[in-house]
């Protein structure tokens, strides 16, 4: 198995998988502690934290890994070859059925059309073309129709 991180803290995929199998358990898209891996771990608690960009990360032996990559490793036995795509575009939805190992080109095909986005705060679809606000919509289909 190859190294994941260059430098003195490099870990082998087999070491990461062994650590995951010993200390973590998968529960419907989350990783929970099944054994104490340190003084700040509580068995049954979620083992990851949410980053500012919406992805979750989990610390293993002092190194943070994206949680979706660890879940992929635990289910498939090997590190993803390419990029892990969240099929439904929700960055912290790490259910294994929502993850796929794809090339960057394939991943970019899962990006929504230009001209709108989903606002988590308002829980609405926002039409926004060339820096001009175009309204709020309840469904993605409505905002797509308004953009055409």
N, C-alpha and C positions, 0 to 999 in steps of 0.2 A: 504494500500500500504506500501511497505517496504522501508527502508532507503537505499540510494545508496552509501553514503560516511559515513564512521565511524568518530566519533568525533563531535566537537562542530559545524561544518559547515554542518552537515548532512541535506540533503533535501529529501523530499518524492517524489516519482515518480509523484504524483498528483500535487505537487508544481512546478516541472520542466515542466510538460505538460502545466499547466496553464500559466507559464511564456512564453513558446514557442508559445502558441496560442495567447497570448496578444501582444508579441513584434516581433515575427518572422514569415516570410512567406516562404514557399518552392517554389523554382523556378527551375525546371529541374536539380535537384542535388545540388543546393546551397541554403543556408539560407540567407535571406535578412531581414534587419530591416524594419518593417512596422510601428513601433512607436518608439519613443526615450526611450531607457532603461537606458540612462546615458548621461553624457556630451560629450562623445567621439563617440556617435552613430549618424550616419546620415541616415535618412530614405532613403531606396532604395539601400544602400551600402551592400556589402556582410558582413555577421556577423561572419565569421570564418577566421582563419588564417591557413596557411600551416606550419606544423611542419617539422623538419629536416628529419623525416622518411617518409614523403610524405602524411601522413594522415592530415586531417583538424580538427581543434578544435574550439569550440565556448565557450565563457565565459558566465556563468549564475550565477548571484549573487556571484561573486568572485571565482567561481570554473570552471575550464576548463573541458568540456566534448567532447568526440569524436563526430564530427558532424554527422557521419553516424549513431551513436546510437540515437542521437536526431531526425534525420529524420525518423528512424524506429519508435520511440516513437510517433511522430506526425501522422504517417500514420496508426499505429496499436493500439494506445491507451495504450500500456504497454511497459515496458522496455524489451529488448531482453533477452531471457532465457539463451542463449549460446553466441557464438561468432558471430559477424556480418562478413560475407564473402562478399568481392567484387568479384562477379562472373567473371568479365573480368580481375581481378588482378590489376586494376588501383586504387591505394589507395585513390585518391581524386575524383574518379568518384562515387558520392553519389546519383545518380539517384535511386529512389526507386526500379525500375525494375532490377537494378544491385546488390541489397542487398538481402541477405538471412540470416536467423538466423539458424546456424548450430553448431553441436558439433565441438570440436577441431579436432577430427579424420576426420570428413567430410571436414573441412576446409583444412586440410593437403592434401586431395586428389585433391585439386585445385592448388597445387604447381606444377610448371613446372618440367619436367624431369631434372635430374642432367646432367651437362655437358654443359649447355648454359644458357644465360640470355639476357634480352633486355637492351641495353645501350641507355638511354634517350639522352645523349649528342650526340652520333653518329647517333642515330635513326636507329640502326642496331642490328640484333641478333648476339651475340658473342658466338662462341664455345670456351669453356675453361674447359679442363678436367685435373684434377690433377695438377693444377697450370701451365698448358701448353696452351698457346694461340693457337687456331685452326682456326682462320679466322672470317670474318664478312659476314653476310648473310642478304638479303633483307626481307625474309619471315621466319616465324617460321617453316614452313614445310621444307624449305631448310636446316636449322640448325639441325632439328631433324634427317633428312636423313643423314647428315654428322656425327652425333653422333653415328649412328648405325653401 
